[in-house]
Amino acid sequence: MGGFVCGYQAAHVGEVAADYLGLPHGGEKPRLYRNGGQGRFQDVTRAAGLDRLLLAMGANWGDYDNDGWPDLYLGTGEPDLSSLMPNRLFRNGGGGRFEDVTTAARVGHLQKGHGVAFADFDEDGDLDIYAVMGGAFSGDTAANVFFENPGAEGAWVEIELRGISANRPGLGARLRCHVQEGRETRVIYRTVTTGGSFGASPFRQWIGLGKAGKVDRLEIDWPGSGTRQVVREVPVRRRITITEGDGTPVVVVPARWGRARE
């Protein structure tokens, strides 16, 4: 595998560890590996619809449409000044396949993309995208870009952990959000990480709830101690802080309230 590889943790599959996305930068195609448990991974790149990508430099995951499934934004490019290719956004279709929505979302910037971050920058109830742009040569410059999300339907909750026995930001903590969508029970998984190569987002975990209007219960496995904490009264459409060992979430009032938070 030529060049260098950017690695990114993907979404959890059940109780096993996360899947893994590798982005080689040397003419090789990216690889998405599904974790089957017991130390074995399966290459599901083609089945997921991610087998027609080249020269990805940066990437990150974020649920921009609040359906509970992490979507993928890719920064692309190579040092050659003549290299022009759009950065791309893929919508997660439900854990099996990704759909290229770059044109519809109007995020196909042609400059070379590097670091990518998802966050609700404007505090209006959906994830926006910030991407670092620019090439390797001094003349190949471009301003970084901020893509404001025009709005996403569905409820959500933004969770900031505060460790006591565990590390302060709860790095390594695993979250399981149990919701009811119609007659179907669903579990949405998140892990607190620092991100991957050329991509990092806040420690706060953004969980879109899809068609569910509330959270039945939230389970947190804290790192280090191995303690499992269960929280049942979880406010939605709010940013909350959960302290290790304290089952009562604290609602955080942002400095600027957006439309969806009113």
C-alpha positions in Angstrom: 0.0 0.0 0.0 1.8 3.1 -1.2 1.9 6.6 0.3 0.6 7.1 3.8 -2.6 6.0 5.5 -5.1 8.1 7.3 -7.1 6.0 9.8 -10.6 6.8 11.2 -12.7 4.9 13.6 -16.2 4.3 12.3 -19.5 3.5 14.1 -19.9 0.6 16.5 -21.6 -2.6 15.4 -23.3 -4.1 18.4 -21.1 -4.7 21.4 -17.9 -5.2 19.4 -15.2 -2.6 18.8 -15.6 0.0 16.1 -15.2 -0.5 12.4 -12.2 1.1 10.7 -11.8 3.3 7.6 -8.3 3.5 6.1 -7.5 6.1 3.5 -4.2 5.3 1.7 -2.8 8.3 -0.2 -0.8 6.9 -3.1 -3.2 5.8 -5.8 -4.8 3.1 -3.6 -8.5 3.1 -2.9 -9.8 3.5 0.6 -10.8 0.6 2.7 -13.7 0.2 5.1 -13.3 -2.8 7.4 -16.3 -4.1 9.4 -15.3 -5.5 12.8 -16.8 -9.0 13.1 -15.5 -9.5 16.6 -12.9 -11.9 17.9 -10.1 -9.9 16.2 -11.4 -10.3 12.6 -12.3 -7.6 10.1 -14.1 -7.9 6.8 -13.5 -5.6 3.9 -16.9 -4.1 3.0 -15.6 -1.2 0.9 -17.5 -2.1 -2.3 -20.7 -3.1 -0.5 -20.7 0.2 1.3 -20.3 2.2 -2.0 -16.9 3.7 -1.1 -14.8 1.8 -3.7 -14.6 4.6 -6.3 -12.6 7.1 -4.3 -9.0 8.2 -4.8 -6.5 10.5 -3.1 -8.4 11.2 0.1 -6.4 13.3 2.5 -8.7 14.0 5.4 -12.0 12.7 6.7 -14.4 12.7 9.5 -17.7 11.2 10.7 -20.8 13.2 11.7 -24.5 12.7 11.7 -25.5 15.8 9.7 -29.1 14.8 9.2 -29.9 13.6 12.7 -31.0 10.1 11.7 -28.6 8.4 14.1 -26.2 7.1 11.5 -22.7 8.7 11.1 -22.2 10.3 7.7 -18.7 10.8 6.1 -17.0 13.9 4.7 -13.8 13.4 2.7 -11.1 16.0 1.9 -9.3 15.0 -1.3 -6.4 16.1 -3.4 -2.6 15.7 -4.1 0.3 18.1 -4.2 0.3 18.5 -8.0 -0.9 22.0 -8.8 -3.1 20.7 -11.6 -5.0 18.3 -9.3 -8.6 19.5 -8.9 -11.1 17.1 -7.5 -14.1 17.8 -5.3 -14.2 17.0 -1.6 -17.1 14.6 -1.1 -20.0 14.0 1.4 -21.5 10.6 1.8 -24.8 10.0 3.6 -25.1 6.8 5.6 -28.1 5.0 4.3 -28.6 2.9 7.5 -25.4 1.1 8.3 -25.0 -0.8 5.0 -24.3 1.6 2.2 -23.3 5.2 1.6 -24.8 7.6 -0.9 -22.8 10.4 -2.5 -24.7 13.6 -1.8 -21.9 16.0 -2.5 -23.7 17.9 -5.3 -27.1 18.0 -3.5 -25.5 19.3 -0.3 -23.3 21.8 -2.2 -20.1 20.9 -0.3 -17.9 19.8 -3.3 -15.1 22.3 -2.8 -12.4 21.8 -5.5 -9.4 22.9 -3.3 -7.4 20.2 -1.6 -9.0 19.2 1.7 -7.1 18.2 4.9 -8.5 18.4 8.4 -12.2 17.9 8.8 -14.4 18.7 11.8 -18.1 18.2 12.5 -19.7 20.4 15.2 -22.8 22.5 15.8 -20.9 25.7 15.5 -23.9 28.0 15.3 -25.9 26.2 18.1 -29.0 25.6 16.0 -29.5 21.9 16.4 -27.5 20.3 13.6 -23.9 19.5 12.7 -22.0 21.9 10.5 -18.7 21.1 8.7 -15.3 22.9 8.9 -12.5 21.8 6.6 -8.9 23.0 6.3 -8.0 23.7 2.6 -4.8 24.3 0.7 -2.0 22.5 -1.1 1.6 21.7 -0.4 3.1 24.5 -2.5 3.2 28.1 -1.4 1.2 29.2 -4.4 -1.5 26.6 -4.0 -3.4 28.4 -1.2 -7.1 28.4 -0.4 -9.1 29.7 2.5 -10.5 27.1 4.9 -14.2 26.5 4.5 -17.2 26.5 6.8 -20.4 24.7 5.6 -23.4 25.7 7.6 -26.1 23.1 7.8 -29.4 24.5 6.6 -31.3 22.4 9.0 -32.0 18.8 10.0 -35.2 17.2 11.2 -35.5 14.9 14.1 -34.5 15.1 17.8 -31.0 15.0 19.1 -28.9 15.2 22.2 -25.4 16.5 22.7 -23.5 14.9 25.5 -20.4 16.1 27.3 -18.9 13.6 29.8 -17.1 14.6 33.0 -15.0 11.8 34.5 -14.2 11.5 38.2 -12.3 8.1 38.4 -11.9 8.1 34.6 -10.0 10.8 32.8 -11.7 14.2 32.8 -13.2 14.3 29.3 -14.1 10.6 29.4 -11.9 9.6 26.5 -12.5 6.0 25.7 -16.0 6.0 27.1 -18.6 4.0 25.2 -22.2 5.2 24.9 -25.3 3.3 24.0 -28.4 5.3 23.4 -31.6 3.2 23.5 -34.6 4.6 21.6 -37.9 3.5 20.2 -38.6 4.2 16.5 -42.2 3.1 16.0 -42.3 -0.5 16.9 -38.6 -1.0 16.5 -36.1 -0.7 19.4 -32.8 0.8 18.3 -29.5 1.3 20.0 -27.2 4.1 18.8 -23.5 3.8 19.6 -20.9 6.4 20.2 -17.3 6.4 21.5 -15.5 9.4 22.9 -12.2 9.7 20.9 -9.7 12.3 19.8 -10.6 11.6 16.1 -8.2 10.2 13.5 -5.5 11.4 11.1 -6.3 14.8 9.7 -9.7 15.0 11.4 -10.9 15.7 14.9 -14.2 16.8 16.4 -15.2 18.0 19.9 -15.2 15.5 22.7 -18.9 16.2 23.1 -21.0 13.4 21.5 -23.7 14.3 19.1 -26.5 11.7 18.9 -29.3 12.2 16.3 -32.3 10.2 17.4 -33.8 9.5 14.0 -37.6 9.0 14.2 -37.5 8.7 18.0 -38.7 11.7 20.0 -37.0 10.7 23.3 -34.3 8.6 24.8 -35.4 5.5 26.7 -32.1 5.1 28.5 -28.5 6.0 28.0 -25.7 3.6 29.1 -22.1 4.8 29.6 -19.1 2.5 30.0 -16.5 4.6 31.7 -12.8 3.9 30.8 -10.4 2.7 33.5 -12.9 1.7 36.2 -15.1 -0.3 33.8 -18.2 1.2 35.6 -21.4 1.1 33.6 -23.7 4.1 34.3 -27.4 4.1 33.3 -29.2 7.4 32.8 -32.9 7.3 32.2 -34.1 10.9 32.3 -32.3 12.4 29.3 -33.4 15.8 28.0 -33.6 16.0 24.2 -32.7 18.9 21.8 -30.3 20.0 24.5 -26.6 19.9 25.3 -26.1 18.1 28.6 -23.3 17.3 30.9 -23.1 13.9 32.6 -20.7 13.4 35.5 -19.4 10.0 36.3 -21.4 8.4 39.1 -24.2 11.1 39.0 -27.3 9.9 37.2 -28.8 13.4 36.8 -27.8 15.2 33.5 -27.2 18.9 33.7 -28.5 21.0 30.9 -26.0 23.5 29.4 -27.3 26.7 28.1 -25.2 27.9 25.2 -24.1 31.5 24.9 -26.1 31.8 21.7 -29.4 30.0 21.2 -30.3 29.0 17.7 -33.7 28.3 16.1 -33.8 24.6 17.0 -32.9 25.2 20.7 -35.6 27.7 21.4 
